[in-house]
Amino acid sequence: MVDAVLQQIREIFAQLEIVFARVRAGDLQSLYTPEEWLNLAVTAAGFAVAGVLVGMVLGRKRRPRTSAEQAQPKKKKEAPPSDADREERARESYRTLLAGKRIPAADIEVRLAEFKHTFDSAKDRLQALGIDETAAAALFAQARNALQDGEYRRVVNLVCLAADKCAEESGDRQTAAQKCARTAIMARALAGDLEMSQIEYAAAAELFGQAAAATPEGDEDFLAAQLEKQGTAAYLAGDHKTALDAFERARAFLEGKLGPDHADVAAALNNLALAHYATDDLDAAEPLYARALKIDEAALGPDHPGIATDLGNLALLHQKRGEQAKAEPMFRRALEIVESAYDSKHPSVVKSMRNYSALLREMNRDAEADDLERRANNRSRAKKGGSEAKEAAQ
């Protein structure tokens, strides 16, 4: 190949020598004949071809690497992040979300612990929803991937889109249509849980309401659960009317299925009473709180921590009415129960102390109030100090 290129170059130079010789001899006229113009064109083309051939030959020879290039190590292809790394990023993303919602720093760790359950449950539910429903399987898979990356708003959007797609899906067989409808309901319920974890209570209430409205007859357990979630979300969003309607429907379903003396009915009564309390309808709230207390005492026993919650609710109602004499023994008994049931630094113990202390101050029993407040503050500081020491050790 190289010899052929060199031969071509020699022939081109020979043609050029002839042209230059005629120019030196003054024989310019012959240069303007068609034959000479053709010779010149062939010569120029020959130069171009030779240049290309030389470039090809030289290009085949690899440029030797410099010492600096030889010393530089090859970059390794980065391995994809592990599931543990992704979940840690998801946790930090949620921490940032909570900070953006102005959640107090003392509450962030508690909410992070609660979110761990929501996160794990959401992964499993997305996996289950994406198995059989081909119309939205890809969307559920994308949502699960976004969840592991901490893209929580994108997760909700994808799940809601999948729910809409499933709801619109129709099949030739009735069973296929029922399966799509069920998938849509479960997806909306999941989206509601995710909105709750992101402190988007109004959006969560709407999604839980949609799931409840689409629940078919005969599935009272699921319906009651969605109504209770809707009521809780609406209450936290300040929509007390929606909360009252949802809690009342949930109570009716549970009481009809489980009977009037079941512990789940007591929880529903407490929720309903709380919604009435928030609207200052204390006359409606009091008998509901009292009935819940009676059911729990029979179902759980007199010293169960749940009894302390019932007593605290009823005591706060009497305090709000100005009935301190009725509230005082309830607060005292509630504190005795939680001190017996929990560690002294438990949040329920600190909360009961502060509630009782506030009532004692209203009753001009300042020395007792000061003592309880001091004890509550000491326990709170001890708990905070223990948390900080644990974080430092980690």
GIPEQUI-V564897 format. One record per backbone hydrogen bond with DSSP energy under -0.5 kcal/mol. CO is the residue of the C=O (numbers start at 1). NH is the residue of the N-H. If there is no record, write none. Layout:
CO,NH + CO,NH
//
This chain:
1,5 + 2,6 + 3,7 + 4,8 + 5,9 + 6,10 + 7,11 + 8,12 + 9,13 + 10,14 + 11,15 + 12,16 + 13,17 + 14,18 + 15,19 + 16,20 + 17,21 + 18,22 + 19,23 + 20,24 + 21,25 + 22,27 + 23,26 + 26,28 + 28,31 + 29,32 + 30,33 + 33,37 + 34,38 + 35,39 + 36,40 + 37,41 + 38,42 + 39,43 + 40,44 + 41,45 + 42,46 + 43,47 + 44,48 + 45,49 + 46,50 + 47,51 + 48,52 + 49,53 + 50,54 + 51,55 + 52,56 + 53,57 + 54,58 + 55,59 + 56,60 + 57,61 + 58,61 + 60,62 + 66,70 + 67,71 + 68,72 + 82,86 + 83,87 + 84,88 + 85,89 + 86,90 + 87,91 + 88,92 + 89,93 + 90,94 + 91,95 + 92,96 + 93,97 + 94,98 + 95,99 + 96,100 + 97,101 + 98,103 + 99,102 + 104,107 + 104,108 + 105,108 + 105,109 + 107,111 + 108,112 + 109,113 + 110,114 + 111,115 + 112,116 + 113,117 + 114,117 + 114,118 + 115,119 + 116,120 + 117,121 + 118,122 + 119,123 + 120,124 + 121,125 + 122,126 + 123,127 + 124,128 + 125,129 + 126,130 + 128,131 + 128,132 + 129,133 + 132,134 + 133,136 + 133,137 + 136,140 + 137,141 + 138,142 + 139,143 + 140,144 + 141,145 + 142,146 + 143,147 + 144,148 + 145,149 + 146,151 + 147,150 + 150,152 + 151,155 + 152,156 + 153,157 + 154,158 + 155,159 + 156,160 + 157,161 + 158,162 + 159,163 + 160,164 + 161,165 + 162,166 + 163,167 + 164,168 + 165,169 + 173,177 + 174,178 + 175,179 + 176,180 + 177,181 + 178,182 + 179,183 + 180,184 + 181,185 + 182,186 + 183,187 + 184,188 + 185,189 + 186,190 + 187,191 + 188,192 + 189,193 + 190,194 + 191,195 + 192,196 + 193,197 + 194,198 + 195,200 + 196,199 + 199,201 + 200,204 + 201,205 + 202,206 + 203,207 + 204,208 + 205,209 + 206,210 + 207,211 + 208,212 + 209,213 + 210,214 + 211,215 + 212,215 + 216,219 + 219,223 + 220,224 + 221,225 + 222,226 + 223,227 + 224,228 + 225,229 + 226,230 + 227,231 + 228,232 + 229,233 + 230,234 + 231,235 + 232,236 + 233,237 + 234,239 + 235,238 + 238,240 + 239,243 + 240,244 + 241,245 + 242,246 + 243,247 + 244,248 + 245,249 + 246,250 + 247,251 + 248,252 + 249,253 + 250,254 + 251,255 + 252,256 + 253,257 + 254,258 + 254,259 + 255,259 + 259,262 + 262,265 + 262,266 + 263,267 + 264,268 + 265,269 + 266,270 + 267,271 + 268,272 + 269,273 + 270,274 + 271,275 + 272,276 + 273,277 + 274,278 + 275,279 + 276,279 + 276,281 + 277,280 + 280,282 + 281,285 + 282,286 + 283,287 + 284,288 + 285,289 + 286,290 + 287,291 + 288,292 + 289,293 + 290,294 + 291,295 + 292,296 + 293,297 + 294,298 + 295,299 + 296,300 + 296,301 + 297,301 + 301,304 + 304,307 + 304,308 + 305,309 + 306,310 + 307,311 + 308,312 + 309,313 + 310,314 + 311,315 + 312,316 + 313,317 + 314,318 + 315,319 + 316,320 + 317,321 + 318,322 + 318,323 + 319,322 + 322,324 + 323,326 + 323,327 + 324,328 + 325,329 + 326,330 + 327,331 + 328,332 + 329,333 + 330,334 + 331,335 + 332,336 + 333,337 + 334,338 + 335,339 + 336,340 + 337,341 + 338,342 + 343,346 + 346,349 + 346,350 + 347,351 + 348,352 + 349,353 + 350,354 + 351,355 + 352,356 + 353,357 + 354,358 + 355,359 + 356,360 + 357,361 + 358,362 + 359,363 + 360,365 + 361,364 + 364,366 + 365,369 + 366,370 + 367,371 + 368,372 + 369,373 + 370,374 + 371,375 + 372,376 + 373,377 + 374,378 + 375,379 + 376,380 + 377,381 + 378,382 + 379,383 + 380,384 + 381,385 + 382,386 + 383,387 + 384,388 + 385,389 + 386,390 + 387,391 + 388,392 + 389,393 + 390,394
//
